[in-house]
Amino acid sequence: MLINAAFHTGVWTLLFFIVGMVNPKWPLFFLKKPSRFLILIIATVLFMISATLYGEGNRQRAAEEQAAKDAVSKILKPSPAPVPVPVPVPEIPAGTPGSAKN
């Protein structure tokens, strides 16, 4: 999702930059005196935004792939269950109360 947004933002940034360098009045029609320097600043900020979106999209995709691999590995190799170990019963010496051999 974010990678698509980064791609679209990058295309719009490139279009904004090219059109703004040809005639700054076209993209900045609402300003009285638009300049090419302002176009350059805006295009730089938009480029940084699209690069950040692309990086975050790649990071999220890698995290999702890792989570899927972890889930599959847990299904294929379940964690070992504890095995009960028999505990020996201590012998009660003869002559003590509660022993069967009085």
VENZITA-V505167 format. One record per backbone hydrogen bond with DSSP energy under -0.5 kcal/mol. NH is the residue of the N-H (numbers start at 0). CO is the residue of the C=O. Records with the same first field share a line. If there is no record, write none. Layout:
NH=CO + CO
//
This chain:
4=0
5=1
6=2
7=3
8=4
9=5
10=6
11=7
12=8
13=9
14=10
15=11
16=12
17=13
18=14
19=15
20=16
21=17
22=18
25=22
26=22
27=23
28=25
30=27
38=34
39=35
40=36
41=37
42=38
43=39
44=40
45=41
46=42
47=43
48=44
49=45
50=46
51=47
52=48
53=49
54=50
55=51
56=52
57=53
58=54
59=55
60=56
61=57
62=58
63=59
64=60
65=61
66=62
67=63
68=64
69=65
70=66
71=67
72=68
73=69
74=70
75=71
76=72
87=85
92=90
94=100
95=92
98=95
101=99
//
